[in-house]
Amino acid sequence: MTSYEQQAHIELQFWQHRMQKKPSFTDKVSKTVQTKINDLIPDKVHAAITTTIEKMIKAVLFGAKYTTSTSPELDTPLQLRESLVRQKIETYRNTATVEGAVTGAGGFLMGMADFPILIGIKLKLLFEIAALYGYDVKDYKERLYILYIFQLAFSSQQRRNEVYELMAGWQGYSGSLPGDADEFDWRIFQQEYRDYIDLAKLAQLLPVIGAAVGAIANYKLIAQLGETAMNCYRMRKISPLEIIKE
């Protein structure tokens, strides 16, 4: 194991520990704040957001095509893989930051437009990261793995504990997945994402503070997604015997 791989191994262990923590007092307070913000947004807006998320995620699961400019990297050292991954994360993070500021400054309707745009940015980033780690997203199970990454990054801590356990044992779990994507229940993805994202993003729809909230939230959300994706793929690249589970 190289010095870089040893450092990545340590980072992975710290991340694994975070994924398995029990919900904290802060998590419970965040839920209360989320509820108050939700009360400021009209019901028809909530319904529109939910429908948009549902359609986009369903398109990923059932769509015949995918978009990525990166071919799967099969025989590449971990350090080079992750250097390329970090470059992708930075590019997408900068794009999302600008997009969040513009739509946030544009008022209520522009703020609404940010939701589908940001989901598209996130999913495209995950496709690129998967390829850089050597996984072919033409395989629908790899697309499901991407959606689990998505959910792990943007779920409540309680749900995060459950998703992490599935992903830590992905090799065995993936063998039990249906062979046909039409048989897979995708609804939980949009439900958990919606519950999590409201706190960080719905304030973007509010006057005056929308632009600042949009830029900062998008920056942090993409960074968080990138970190989650890197560690999820590290779990598959590092031998299970080398990973210490908390």
Biotite code that builds the C-alpha atoms (Angstrom):
import biotite.structure as struc

atoms = struc.array([
    struc.Atom([0.000, 0.000, 0.000], chain_id="A", res_id=1, res_name="MET", atom_name="CA", element="C"),
    struc.Atom([1.445, 3.395, -1.014], chain_id="A", res_id=2, res_name="THR", atom_name="CA", element="C"),
    struc.Atom([1.558, 6.371, 1.366], chain_id="A", res_id=3, res_name="SER", atom_name="CA", element="C"),
    struc.Atom([-1.348, 7.919, -0.538], chain_id="A", res_id=4, res_name="TYR", atom_name="CA", element="C"),
    struc.Atom([-3.398, 4.741, -0.207], chain_id="A", res_id=5, res_name="GLU", atom_name="CA", element="C"),
    struc.Atom([-2.650, 4.638, 3.516], chain_id="A", res_id=6, res_name="GLN", atom_name="CA", element="C"),
    struc.Atom([-3.916, 8.217, 3.878], chain_id="A", res_id=7, res_name="GLN", atom_name="CA", element="C"),
    struc.Atom([-7.024, 7.415, 1.838], chain_id="A", res_id=8, res_name="ALA", atom_name="CA", element="C"),
    struc.Atom([-7.574, 4.386, 4.075], chain_id="A", res_id=9, res_name="HIS", atom_name="CA", element="C"),
    struc.Atom([-7.467, 6.570, 7.206], chain_id="A", res_id=10, res_name="ILE", atom_name="CA", element="C"),
    struc.Atom([-9.851, 9.121, 5.679], chain_id="A", res_id=11, res_name="GLU", atom_name="CA", element="C"),
    struc.Atom([-12.210, 6.278, 4.760], chain_id="A", res_id=12, res_name="LEU", atom_name="CA", element="C"),
    struc.Atom([-12.253, 4.981, 8.332], chain_id="A", res_id=13, res_name="GLN", atom_name="CA", element="C"),
    struc.Atom([-13.124, 8.422, 9.738], chain_id="A", res_id=14, res_name="PHE", atom_name="CA", element="C"),
    struc.Atom([-15.872, 8.787, 7.155], chain_id="A", res_id=15, res_name="TRP", atom_name="CA", element="C"),
    struc.Atom([-17.252, 5.333, 7.965], chain_id="A", res_id=16, res_name="GLN", atom_name="CA", element="C"),
    struc.Atom([-17.446, 6.297, 11.609], chain_id="A", res_id=17, res_name="HIS", atom_name="CA", element="C"),
    struc.Atom([-19.475, 9.420, 10.729], chain_id="A", res_id=18, res_name="ARG", atom_name="CA", element="C"),
    struc.Atom([-21.866, 7.400, 8.591], chain_id="A", res_id=19, res_name="MET", atom_name="CA", element="C"),
    struc.Atom([-22.680, 5.119, 11.508], chain_id="A", res_id=20, res_name="GLN", atom_name="CA", element="C"),
    struc.Atom([-23.317, 7.750, 14.178], chain_id="A", res_id=21, res_name="LYS", atom_name="CA", element="C"),
    struc.Atom([-26.695, 7.895, 15.858], chain_id="A", res_id=22, res_name="LYS", atom_name="CA", element="C"),
    struc.Atom([-28.908, 10.959, 15.189], chain_id="A", res_id=23, res_name="PRO", atom_name="CA", element="C"),
    struc.Atom([-27.711, 13.839, 17.360], chain_id="A", res_id=24, res_name="SER", atom_name="CA", element="C"),
    struc.Atom([-29.514, 16.655, 19.139], chain_id="A", res_id=25, res_name="PHE", atom_name="CA", element="C"),
    struc.Atom([-28.509, 18.925, 16.254], chain_id="A", res_id=26, res_name="THR", atom_name="CA", element="C"),
    struc.Atom([-30.191, 16.558, 13.780], chain_id="A", res_id=27, res_name="ASP", atom_name="CA", element="C"),
    struc.Atom([-33.415, 16.848, 15.744], chain_id="A", res_id=28, res_name="LYS", atom_name="CA", element="C"),
    struc.Atom([-33.158, 20.656, 15.914], chain_id="A", res_id=29, res_name="VAL", atom_name="CA", element="C"),
    struc.Atom([-32.519, 20.804, 12.166], chain_id="A", res_id=30, res_name="SER", atom_name="CA", element="C"),
    struc.Atom([-35.741, 18.938, 11.568], chain_id="A", res_id=31, res_name="LYS", atom_name="CA", element="C"),
    struc.Atom([-37.640, 21.549, 13.598], chain_id="A", res_id=32, res_name="THR", atom_name="CA", element="C"),
    struc.Atom([-36.075, 24.386, 11.596], chain_id="A", res_id=33, res_name="VAL", atom_name="CA", element="C"),
    struc.Atom([-36.872, 22.540, 8.374], chain_id="A", res_id=34, res_name="GLN", atom_name="CA", element="C"),
    struc.Atom([-40.535, 22.322, 9.335], chain_id="A", res_id=35, res_name="THR", atom_name="CA", element="C"),
    struc.Atom([-40.698, 26.084, 9.967], chain_id="A", res_id=36, res_name="LYS", atom_name="CA", element="C"),
    struc.Atom([-39.133, 26.862, 6.586], chain_id="A", res_id=37, res_name="ILE", atom_name="CA", element="C"),
    struc.Atom([-41.535, 24.457, 4.892], chain_id="A", res_id=38, res_name="ASN", atom_name="CA", element="C"),
    struc.Atom([-44.460, 26.350, 6.402], chain_id="A", res_id=39, res_name="ASP", atom_name="CA", element="C"),
    struc.Atom([-43.344, 29.483, 4.509], chain_id="A", res_id=40, res_name="LEU", atom_name="CA", element="C"),
    struc.Atom([-43.555, 27.747, 1.127], chain_id="A", res_id=41, res_name="ILE", atom_name="CA", element="C"),
    struc.Atom([-46.943, 27.223, -0.594], chain_id="A", res_id=42, res_name="PRO", atom_name="CA", element="C"),
    struc.Atom([-48.215, 23.651, -0.857], chain_id="A", res_id=43, res_name="ASP", atom_name="CA", element="C"),
    struc.Atom([-48.293, 23.825, -4.653], chain_id="A", res_id=44, res_name="LYS", atom_name="CA", element="C"),
    struc.Atom([-44.561, 24.574, -4.636], chain_id="A", res_id=45, res_name="VAL", atom_name="CA", element="C"),
    struc.Atom([-43.865, 21.542, -2.456], chain_id="A", res_id=46, res_name="HIS", atom_name="CA", element="C"),
    struc.Atom([-45.905, 19.388, -4.850], chain_id="A", res_id=47, res_name="ALA", atom_name="CA", element="C"),
    struc.Atom([-44.035, 20.731, -7.892], chain_id="A", res_id=48, res_name="ALA", atom_name="CA", element="C"),
    struc.Atom([-40.645, 20.052, -6.303], chain_id="A", res_id=49, res_name="ILE", atom_name="CA", element="C"),
    struc.Atom([-41.608, 16.512, -5.345], chain_id="A", res_id=50, res_name="THR", atom_name="CA", element="C"),
    struc.Atom([-42.856, 15.767, -8.870], chain_id="A", res_id=51, res_name="THR", atom_name="CA", element="C"),
    struc.Atom([-39.689, 17.162, -10.443], chain_id="A", res_id=52, res_name="THR", atom_name="CA", element="C"),
    struc.Atom([-37.402, 15.098, -8.232], chain_id="A", res_id=53, res_name="ILE", atom_name="CA", element="C"),
    struc.Atom([-39.460, 11.975, -8.859], chain_id="A", res_id=54, res_name="GLU", atom_name="CA", element="C"),
    struc.Atom([-39.355, 12.355, -12.646], chain_id="A", res_id=55, res_name="LYS", atom_name="CA", element="C"),
    struc.Atom([-35.631, 13.041, -12.808], chain_id="A", res_id=56, res_name="MET", atom_name="CA", element="C"),
    struc.Atom([-34.685, 10.106, -10.592], chain_id="A", res_id=57, res_name="ILE", atom_name="CA", element="C"),
    struc.Atom([-37.044, 7.800, -12.460], chain_id="A", res_id=58, res_name="LYS", atom_name="CA", element="C"),
    struc.Atom([-35.387, 8.887, -15.713], chain_id="A", res_id=59, res_name="ALA", atom_name="CA", element="C"),
    struc.Atom([-32.005, 7.808, -14.353], chain_id="A", res_id=60, res_name="VAL", atom_name="CA", element="C"),
    struc.Atom([-33.323, 4.386, -13.325], chain_id="A", res_id=61, res_name="LEU", atom_name="CA", element="C"),
    struc.Atom([-35.361, 3.618, -16.408], chain_id="A", res_id=62, res_name="PHE", atom_name="CA", element="C"),
    struc.Atom([-33.678, 5.677, -19.097], chain_id="A", res_id=63, res_name="GLY", atom_name="CA", element="C"),
    struc.Atom([-31.815, 3.761, -21.786], chain_id="A", res_id=64, res_name="ALA", atom_name="CA", element="C"),
    struc.Atom([-29.144, 6.428, -22.171], chain_id="A", res_id=65, res_name="LYS", atom_name="CA", element="C"),
    struc.Atom([-26.767, 8.213, -19.836], chain_id="A", res_id=66, res_name="TYR", atom_name="CA", element="C"),
    struc.Atom([-24.391, 11.112, -20.276], chain_id="A", res_id=67, res_name="THR", atom_name="CA", element="C"),
    struc.Atom([-20.717, 11.161, -19.322], chain_id="A", res_id=68, res_name="THR", atom_name="CA", element="C"),
    struc.Atom([-17.630, 12.395, -21.118], chain_id="A", res_id=69, res_name="SER", atom_name="CA", element="C"),
    struc.Atom([-15.407, 9.968, -19.214], chain_id="A", res_id=70, res_name="THR", atom_name="CA", element="C"),
    struc.Atom([-14.673, 6.352, -20.154], chain_id="A", res_id=71, res_name="SER", atom_name="CA", element="C"),
    struc.Atom([-14.200, 3.849, -17.314], chain_id="A", res_id=72, res_name="PRO", atom_name="CA", element="C"),
    struc.Atom([-10.618, 3.991, -15.963], chain_id="A", res_id=73, res_name="GLU", atom_name="CA", element="C"),
    struc.Atom([-9.627, 0.358, -15.431], chain_id="A", res_id=74, res_name="LEU", atom_name="CA", element="C"),
    struc.Atom([-5.902, 0.225, -14.590], chain_id="A", res_id=75, res_name="ASP", atom_name="CA", element="C"),
    struc.Atom([-5.134, 3.540, -12.940], chain_id="A", res_id=76, res_name="THR", atom_name="CA", element="C"),
    struc.Atom([-3.402, 4.091, -9.563], chain_id="A", res_id=77, res_name="PRO", atom_name="CA", element="C"),
    struc.Atom([-5.708, 5.375, -6.814], chain_id="A", res_id=78, res_name="LEU", atom_name="CA", element="C"),
    struc.Atom([-3.795, 8.631, -6.459], chain_id="A", res_id=79, res_name="GLN", atom_name="CA", element="C"),
    struc.Atom([-4.246, 9.518, -10.129], chain_id="A", res_id=80, res_name="LEU", atom_name="CA", element="C"),
    struc.Atom([-7.914, 8.459, -10.084], chain_id="A", res_id=81, res_name="ARG", atom_name="CA", element="C"),
    struc.Atom([-8.651, 10.689, -7.128], chain_id="A", res_id=82, res_name="GLU", atom_name="CA", element="C"),
    struc.Atom([-6.707, 13.620, -8.534], chain_id="A", res_id=83, res_name="SER", atom_name="CA", element="C"),
    struc.Atom([-8.997, 13.481, -11.568], chain_id="A", res_id=84, res_name="LEU", atom_name="CA", element="C"),
    struc.Atom([-12.054, 13.025, -9.342], chain_id="A", res_id=85, res_name="VAL", atom_name="CA", element="C"),
    struc.Atom([-11.174, 16.116, -7.305], chain_id="A", res_id=86, res_name="ARG", atom_name="CA", element="C"),
    struc.Atom([-10.812, 18.127, -10.504], chain_id="A", res_id=87, res_name="GLN", atom_name="CA", element="C"),
    struc.Atom([-14.299, 17.021, -11.569], chain_id="A", res_id=88, res_name="LYS", atom_name="CA", element="C"),
    struc.Atom([-15.747, 17.904, -8.166], chain_id="A", res_id=89, res_name="ILE", atom_name="CA", element="C"),
    struc.Atom([-14.181, 21.369, -8.304], chain_id="A", res_id=90, res_name="GLU", atom_name="CA", element="C"),
    struc.Atom([-15.525, 21.998, -11.805], chain_id="A", res_id=91, res_name="THR", atom_name="CA", element="C"),
    struc.Atom([-19.056, 20.912, -10.935], chain_id="A", res_id=92, res_name="TYR", atom_name="CA", element="C"),
    struc.Atom([-18.944, 22.730, -7.602], chain_id="A", res_id=93, res_name="ARG", atom_name="CA", element="C"),
    struc.Atom([-18.022, 25.997, -9.311], chain_id="A", res_id=94, res_name="ASN", atom_name="CA", element="C"),
    struc.Atom([-20.767, 25.503, -11.897], chain_id="A", res_id=95, res_name="THR", atom_name="CA", element="C"),
    struc.Atom([-23.355, 24.804, -9.201], chain_id="A", res_id=96, res_name="ALA", atom_name="CA", element="C"),
    struc.Atom([-22.242, 27.815, -7.135], chain_id="A", res_id=97, res_name="THR", atom_name="CA", element="C"),
    struc.Atom([-22.730, 30.215, -10.050], chain_id="A", res_id=98, res_name="VAL", atom_name="CA", element="C"),
    struc.Atom([-26.021, 28.581, -10.975], chain_id="A", res_id=99, res_name="GLU", atom_name="CA", element="C"),
    struc.Atom([-27.283, 28.850, -7.385], chain_id="A", res_id=100, res_name="GLY", atom_name="CA", element="C"),
    struc.Atom([-26.385, 32.533, -7.140], chain_id="A", res_id=101, res_name="ALA", atom_name="CA", element="C"),
    struc.Atom([-28.038, 33.389, -10.463], chain_id="A", res_id=102, res_name="VAL", atom_name="CA", element="C"),
    struc.Atom([-31.259, 31.501, -9.804], chain_id="A", res_id=103, res_name="THR", atom_name="CA", element="C"),
    struc.Atom([-31.374, 32.682, -6.192], chain_id="A", res_id=104, res_name="GLY", atom_name="CA", element="C"),
    struc.Atom([-31.090, 36.307, -7.284], chain_id="A", res_id=105, res_name="ALA", atom_name="CA", element="C"),
    struc.Atom([-33.777, 35.841, -9.918], chain_id="A", res_id=106, res_name="GLY", atom_name="CA", element="C"),
    struc.Atom([-36.646, 35.616, -7.470], chain_id="A", res_id=107, res_name="GLY", atom_name="CA", element="C"),
    struc.Atom([-39.209, 32.959, -6.727], chain_id="A", res_id=108, res_name="PHE", atom_name="CA", element="C"),
    struc.Atom([-39.597, 31.434, -10.197], chain_id="A", res_id=109, res_name="LEU", atom_name="CA", element="C"),
    struc.Atom([-35.863, 31.333, -10.888], chain_id="A", res_id=110, res_name="MET", atom_name="CA", element="C"),
    struc.Atom([-35.317, 29.823, -7.463], chain_id="A", res_id=111, res_name="GLY", atom_name="CA", element="C"),
    struc.Atom([-37.755, 27.066, -8.356], chain_id="A", res_id=112, res_name="MET", atom_name="CA", element="C"),
    struc.Atom([-35.789, 26.382, -11.549], chain_id="A", res_id=113, res_name="ALA", atom_name="CA", element="C"),
    struc.Atom([-32.685, 25.658, -9.487], chain_id="A", res_id=114, res_name="ASP", atom_name="CA", element="C"),
    struc.Atom([-34.012, 22.331, -8.188], chain_id="A", res_id=115, res_name="PHE", atom_name="CA", element="C"),
    struc.Atom([-34.049, 20.332, -11.467], chain_id="A", res_id=116, res_name="PRO", atom_name="CA", element="C"),
    struc.Atom([-30.861, 22.032, -12.662], chain_id="A", res_id=117, res_name="ILE", atom_name="CA", element="C"),
    struc.Atom([-28.986, 21.134, -9.479], chain_id="A", res_id=118, res_name="LEU", atom_name="CA", element="C"),
    struc.Atom([-30.198, 17.528, -9.543], chain_id="A", res_id=119, res_name="ILE", atom_name="CA", element="C"),
    struc.Atom([-28.899, 17.243, -13.108], chain_id="A", res_id=120, res_name="GLY", atom_name="CA", element="C"),
    struc.Atom([-25.509, 18.646, -12.076], chain_id="A", res_id=121, res_name="ILE", atom_name="CA", element="C"),
    struc.Atom([-25.257, 16.198, -9.184], chain_id="A", res_id=122, res_name="LYS", atom_name="CA", element="C"),
    struc.Atom([-26.175, 13.142, -11.220], chain_id="A", res_id=123, res_name="LEU", atom_name="CA", element="C"),
    struc.Atom([-23.804, 14.078, -14.043], chain_id="A", res_id=124, res_name="LYS", atom_name="CA", element="C"),
    struc.Atom([-20.994, 14.472, -11.489], chain_id="A", res_id=125, res_name="LEU", atom_name="CA", element="C"),
    struc.Atom([-21.718, 11.028, -10.057], chain_id="A", res_id=126, res_name="LEU", atom_name="CA", element="C"),
    struc.Atom([-21.614, 9.461, -13.530], chain_id="A", res_id=127, res_name="PHE", atom_name="CA", element="C"),
    struc.Atom([-18.204, 11.052, -14.108], chain_id="A", res_id=128, res_name="GLU", atom_name="CA", element="C"),
    struc.Atom([-16.871, 9.911, -10.723], chain_id="A", res_id=129, res_name="ILE", atom_name="CA", element="C"),
    struc.Atom([-18.100, 6.347, -11.270], chain_id="A", res_id=130, res_name="ALA", atom_name="CA", element="C"),
    struc.Atom([-16.226, 6.165, -14.575], chain_id="A", res_id=131, res_name="ALA", atom_name="CA", element="C"),
    struc.Atom([-13.032, 7.548, -13.044], chain_id="A", res_id=132, res_name="LEU", atom_name="CA", element="C"),
    struc.Atom([-13.134, 4.788, -10.444], chain_id="A", res_id=133, res_name="TYR", atom_name="CA", element="C"),
    struc.Atom([-13.526, 2.223, -13.221], chain_id="A", res_id=134, res_name="GLY", atom_name="CA", element="C"),
    struc.Atom([-17.259, 1.464, -13.078], chain_id="A", res_id=135, res_name="TYR", atom_name="CA", element="C"),
    struc.Atom([-19.467, 1.393, -16.168], chain_id="A", res_id=136, res_name="ASP", atom_name="CA", element="C"),
    struc.Atom([-22.792, 3.150, -15.611], chain_id="A", res_id=137, res_name="VAL", atom_name="CA", element="C"),
    struc.Atom([-24.281, 1.355, -18.617], chain_id="A", res_id=138, res_name="LYS", atom_name="CA", element="C"),
    struc.Atom([-24.873, -1.355, -16.017], chain_id="A", res_id=139, res_name="ASP", atom_name="CA", element="C"),
    struc.Atom([-28.143, -0.392, -14.333], chain_id="A", res_id=140, res_name="TYR", atom_name="CA", element="C"),
    struc.Atom([-26.869, -1.714, -10.981], chain_id="A", res_id=141, res_name="LYS", atom_name="CA", element="C"),
    struc.Atom([-24.076, 0.863, -11.153], chain_id="A", res_id=142, res_name="GLU", atom_name="CA", element="C"),
    struc.Atom([-26.731, 3.518, -11.689], chain_id="A", res_id=143, res_name="ARG", atom_name="CA", element="C"),
    struc.Atom([-28.530, 2.191, -8.621], chain_id="A", res_id=144, res_name="LEU", atom_name="CA", element="C"),
    struc.Atom([-25.259, 2.456, -6.720], chain_id="A", res_id=145, res_name="TYR", atom_name="CA", element="C"),
    struc.Atom([-25.076, 6.091, -7.808], chain_id="A", res_id=146, res_name="ILE", atom_name="CA", element="C"),
    struc.Atom([-28.543, 6.675, -6.395], chain_id="A", res_id=147, res_name="LEU", atom_name="CA", element="C"),
    struc.Atom([-27.522, 5.084, -3.110], chain_id="A", res_id=148, res_name="TYR", atom_name="CA", element="C"),
    struc.Atom([-24.562, 7.496, -3.002], chain_id="A", res_id=149, res_name="ILE", atom_name="CA", element="C"),
    struc.Atom([-27.004, 10.313, -3.706], chain_id="A", res_id=150, res_name="PHE", atom_name="CA", element="C"),
    struc.Atom([-29.230, 9.174, -0.859], chain_id="A", res_id=151, res_name="GLN", atom_name="CA", element="C"),
    struc.Atom([-26.356, 8.629, 1.559], chain_id="A", res_id=152, res_name="LEU", atom_name="CA", element="C"),
    struc.Atom([-25.199, 12.201, 0.980], chain_id="A", res_id=153, res_name="ALA", atom_name="CA", element="C"),
    struc.Atom([-28.644, 13.767, 1.341], chain_id="A", res_id=154, res_name="PHE", atom_name="CA", element="C"),
    struc.Atom([-30.585, 11.781, 3.925], chain_id="A", res_id=155, res_name="SER", atom_name="CA", element="C"),
    struc.Atom([-31.375, 12.090, 7.599], chain_id="A", res_id=156, res_name="SER", atom_name="CA", element="C"),
    struc.Atom([-28.821, 10.491, 9.892], chain_id="A", res_id=157, res_name="GLN", atom_name="CA", element="C"),
    struc.Atom([-31.191, 7.664, 10.701], chain_id="A", res_id=158, res_name="GLN", atom_name="CA", element="C"),
    struc.Atom([-31.685, 6.784, 7.038], chain_id="A", res_id=159, res_name="ARG", atom_name="CA", element="C"),
    struc.Atom([-27.962, 7.306, 6.422], chain_id="A", res_id=160, res_name="ARG", atom_name="CA", element="C"),
    struc.Atom([-27.176, 4.542, 8.936], chain_id="A", res_id=161, res_name="ASN", atom_name="CA", element="C"),
    struc.Atom([-29.429, 2.151, 7.000], chain_id="A", res_id=162, res_name="GLU", atom_name="CA", element="C"),
    struc.Atom([-28.080, 3.065, 3.555], chain_id="A", res_id=163, res_name="VAL", atom_name="CA", element="C"),
    struc.Atom([-24.478, 2.817, 4.731], chain_id="A", res_id=164, res_name="TYR", atom_name="CA", element="C"),
    struc.Atom([-25.006, -0.764, 5.884], chain_id="A", res_id=165, res_name="GLU", atom_name="CA", element="C"),
    struc.Atom([-26.316, -1.721, 2.447], chain_id="A", res_id=166, res_name="LEU", atom_name="CA", element="C"),
    struc.Atom([-23.403, -0.051, 0.683], chain_id="A", res_id=167, res_name="MET", atom_name="CA", element="C"),
    struc.Atom([-20.784, -1.522, 3.023], chain_id="A", res_id=168, res_name="ALA", atom_name="CA", element="C"),
    struc.Atom([-22.004, -4.945, 1.920], chain_id="A", res_id=169, res_name="GLY", atom_name="CA", element="C"),
    struc.Atom([-22.700, -3.974, -1.683], chain_id="A", res_id=170, res_name="TRP", atom_name="CA", element="C"),
    struc.Atom([-21.155, -7.034, -3.311], chain_id="A", res_id=171, res_name="GLN", atom_name="CA", element="C"),
    struc.Atom([-23.599, -9.342, -1.570], chain_id="A", res_id=172, res_name="GLY", atom_name="CA", element="C"),
    struc.Atom([-26.532, -6.931, -1.634], chain_id="A", res_id=173, res_name="TYR", atom_name="CA", element="C"),
    struc.Atom([-26.241, -6.156, -5.344], chain_id="A", res_id=174, res_name="SER", atom_name="CA", element="C"),
    struc.Atom([-26.629, -9.843, -6.098], chain_id="A", res_id=175, res_name="GLY", atom_name="CA", element="C"),
    struc.Atom([-30.127, -9.716, -4.606], chain_id="A", res_id=176, res_name="SER", atom_name="CA", element="C"),
    struc.Atom([-31.229, -6.735, -6.691], chain_id="A", res_id=177, res_name="LEU", atom_name="CA", element="C"),
    struc.Atom([-33.808, -7.400, -9.421], chain_id="A", res_id=178, res_name="PRO", atom_name="CA", element="C"),
    struc.Atom([-32.403, -8.035, -12.872], chain_id="A", res_id=179, res_name="GLY", atom_name="CA", element="C"),
    struc.Atom([-34.928, -5.634, -14.377], chain_id="A", res_id=180, res_name="ASP", atom_name="CA", element="C"),
    struc.Atom([-34.837, -1.960, -13.373], chain_id="A", res_id=181, res_name="ALA", atom_name="CA", element="C"),
    struc.Atom([-38.633, -1.799, -13.711], chain_id="A", res_id=182, res_name="ASP", atom_name="CA", element="C"),
    struc.Atom([-38.915, -3.983, -10.610], chain_id="A", res_id=183, res_name="GLU", atom_name="CA", element="C"),
    struc.Atom([-36.901, -1.634, -8.415], chain_id="A", res_id=184, res_name="PHE", atom_name="CA", element="C"),
    struc.Atom([-38.723, 0.659, -5.958], chain_id="A", res_id=185, res_name="ASP", atom_name="CA", element="C"),
    struc.Atom([-37.147, 4.083, -6.530], chain_id="A", res_id=186, res_name="TRP", atom_name="CA", element="C"),
    struc.Atom([-39.567, 6.243, -4.542], chain_id="A", res_id=187, res_name="ARG", atom_name="CA", element="C"),
    struc.Atom([-37.554, 6.343, -1.326], chain_id="A", res_id=188, res_name="ILE", atom_name="CA", element="C"),
    struc.Atom([-34.778, 8.224, -3.110], chain_id="A", res_id=189, res_name="PHE", atom_name="CA", element="C"),
    struc.Atom([-36.862, 11.254, -3.945], chain_id="A", res_id=190, res_name="GLN", atom_name="CA", element="C"),
    struc.Atom([-38.619, 11.159, -0.567], chain_id="A", res_id=191, res_name="GLN", atom_name="CA", element="C"),
    struc.Atom([-35.421, 11.191, 1.482], chain_id="A", res_id=192, res_name="GLU", atom_name="CA", element="C"),
    struc.Atom([-33.777, 13.739, -0.808], chain_id="A", res_id=193, res_name="TYR", atom_name="CA", element="C"),
    struc.Atom([-36.764, 16.013, -0.535], chain_id="A", res_id=194, res_name="ARG", atom_name="CA", element="C"),
    struc.Atom([-36.798, 15.847, 3.262], chain_id="A", res_id=195, res_name="ASP", atom_name="CA", element="C"),
    struc.Atom([-33.071, 16.545, 3.503], chain_id="A", res_id=196, res_name="TYR", atom_name="CA", element="C"),
    struc.Atom([-32.724, 19.202, 0.849], chain_id="A", res_id=197, res_name="ILE", atom_name="CA", element="C"),
    struc.Atom([-35.589, 21.405, 2.069], chain_id="A", res_id=198, res_name="ASP", atom_name="CA", element="C"),
    struc.Atom([-33.507, 22.799, 4.922], chain_id="A", res_id=199, res_name="LEU", atom_name="CA", element="C"),
    struc.Atom([-30.555, 23.782, 2.774], chain_id="A", res_id=200, res_name="ALA", atom_name="CA", element="C"),
    struc.Atom([-32.384, 24.925, -0.336], chain_id="A", res_id=201, res_name="LYS", atom_name="CA", element="C"),
    struc.Atom([-35.940, 26.132, 0.271], chain_id="A", res_id=202, res_name="LEU", atom_name="CA", element="C"),
    struc.Atom([-34.627, 29.307, 1.907], chain_id="A", res_id=203, res_name="ALA", atom_name="CA", element="C"),
    struc.Atom([-33.290, 30.134, -1.555], chain_id="A", res_id=204, res_name="GLN", atom_name="CA", element="C"),
    struc.Atom([-36.887, 30.864, -2.578], chain_id="A", res_id=205, res_name="LEU", atom_name="CA", element="C"),
    struc.Atom([-37.158, 33.635, -0.006], chain_id="A", res_id=206, res_name="LEU", atom_name="CA", element="C"),
    struc.Atom([-36.636, 37.303, -1.026], chain_id="A", res_id=207, res_name="PRO", atom_name="CA", element="C"),
    struc.Atom([-33.392, 39.230, -0.393], chain_id="A", res_id=208, res_name="VAL", atom_name="CA", element="C"),
    struc.Atom([-31.302, 36.292, 0.864], chain_id="A", res_id=209, res_name="ILE", atom_name="CA", element="C"),
    struc.Atom([-31.959, 33.981, -2.104], chain_id="A", res_id=210, res_name="GLY", atom_name="CA", element="C"),
    struc.Atom([-28.739, 34.642, -4.067], chain_id="A", res_id=211, res_name="ALA", atom_name="CA", element="C"),
    struc.Atom([-26.403, 34.179, -1.097], chain_id="A", res_id=212, res_name="ALA", atom_name="CA", element="C"),
    struc.Atom([-28.237, 31.097, 0.096], chain_id="A", res_id=213, res_name="VAL", atom_name="CA", element="C"),
    struc.Atom([-28.233, 29.598, -3.397], chain_id="A", res_id=214, res_name="GLY", atom_name="CA", element="C"),
    struc.Atom([-24.500, 30.054, -3.946], chain_id="A", res_id=215, res_name="ALA", atom_name="CA", element="C"),
    struc.Atom([-23.416, 28.816, -0.510], chain_id="A", res_id=216, res_name="ILE", atom_name="CA", element="C"),
    struc.Atom([-25.856, 25.903, -0.411], chain_id="A", res_id=217, res_name="ALA", atom_name="CA", element="C"),
    struc.Atom([-24.914, 24.642, -3.869], chain_id="A", res_id=218, res_name="ASN", atom_name="CA", element="C"),
    struc.Atom([-21.200, 24.902, -3.079], chain_id="A", res_id=219, res_name="TYR", atom_name="CA", element="C"),
    struc.Atom([-21.567, 22.882, 0.105], chain_id="A", res_id=220, res_name="LYS", atom_name="CA", element="C"),
    struc.Atom([-23.980, 20.333, -1.362], chain_id="A", res_id=221, res_name="LEU", atom_name="CA", element="C"),
    struc.Atom([-21.681, 19.485, -4.286], chain_id="A", res_id=222, res_name="ILE", atom_name="CA", element="C"),
    struc.Atom([-18.662, 19.276, -1.972], chain_id="A", res_id=223, res_name="ALA", atom_name="CA", element="C"),
    struc.Atom([-20.596, 16.955, 0.321], chain_id="A", res_id=224, res_name="GLN", atom_name="CA", element="C"),
    struc.Atom([-21.718, 14.784, -2.577], chain_id="A", res_id=225, res_name="LEU", atom_name="CA", element="C"),
    struc.Atom([-18.173, 14.564, -3.903], chain_id="A", res_id=226, res_name="GLY", atom_name="CA", element="C"),
    struc.Atom([-16.752, 13.464, -0.556], chain_id="A", res_id=227, res_name="GLU", atom_name="CA", element="C"),
    struc.Atom([-19.497, 10.866, -0.150], chain_id="A", res_id=228, res_name="THR", atom_name="CA", element="C"),
    struc.Atom([-18.919, 9.467, -3.642], chain_id="A", res_id=229, res_name="ALA", atom_name="CA", element="C"),
    struc.Atom([-15.160, 9.193, -3.165], chain_id="A", res_id=230, res_name="MET", atom_name="CA", element="C"),
    struc.Atom([-15.520, 7.227, 0.044], chain_id="A", res_id=231, res_name="ASN", atom_name="CA", element="C"),
    struc.Atom([-18.259, 4.992, -1.342], chain_id="A", res_id=232, res_name="CYS", atom_name="CA", element="C"),
    struc.Atom([-16.001, 3.967, -4.207], chain_id="A", res_id=233, res_name="TYR", atom_name="CA", element="C"),
    struc.Atom([-13.025, 3.632, -1.875], chain_id="A", res_id=234, res_name="ARG", atom_name="CA", element="C"),
    struc.Atom([-15.018, 0.982, -0.002], chain_id="A", res_id=235, res_name="MET", atom_name="CA", element="C"),
    struc.Atom([-15.107, -1.030, -3.223], chain_id="A", res_id=236, res_name="ARG", atom_name="CA", element="C"),
    struc.Atom([-11.499, -0.381, -4.238], chain_id="A", res_id=237, res_name="LYS", atom_name="CA", element="C"),
    struc.Atom([-9.897, -1.159, -0.872], chain_id="A", res_id=238, res_name="ILE", atom_name="CA", element="C"),
    struc.Atom([-9.928, -4.793, 0.215], chain_id="A", res_id=239, res_name="SER", atom_name="CA", element="C"),
    struc.Atom([-12.688, -5.450, 2.800], chain_id="A", res_id=240, res_name="PRO", atom_name="CA", element="C"),
    struc.Atom([-10.049, -6.999, 5.053], chain_id="A", res_id=241, res_name="LEU", atom_name="CA", element="C"),
    struc.Atom([-8.294, -3.639, 5.173], chain_id="A", res_id=242, res_name="GLU", atom_name="CA", element="C"),
    struc.Atom([-11.391, -1.713, 6.246], chain_id="A", res_id=243, res_name="ILE", atom_name="CA", element="C"),
    struc.Atom([-12.045, -1.411, 9.952], chain_id="A", res_id=244, res_name="ILE", atom_name="CA", element="C"),
    struc.Atom([-15.795, -1.181, 10.632], chain_id="A", res_id=245, res_name="LYS", atom_name="CA", element="C"),
    struc.Atom([-16.941, 0.735, 13.691], chain_id="A", res_id=246, res_name="GLU", atom_name="CA", element="C"),
])
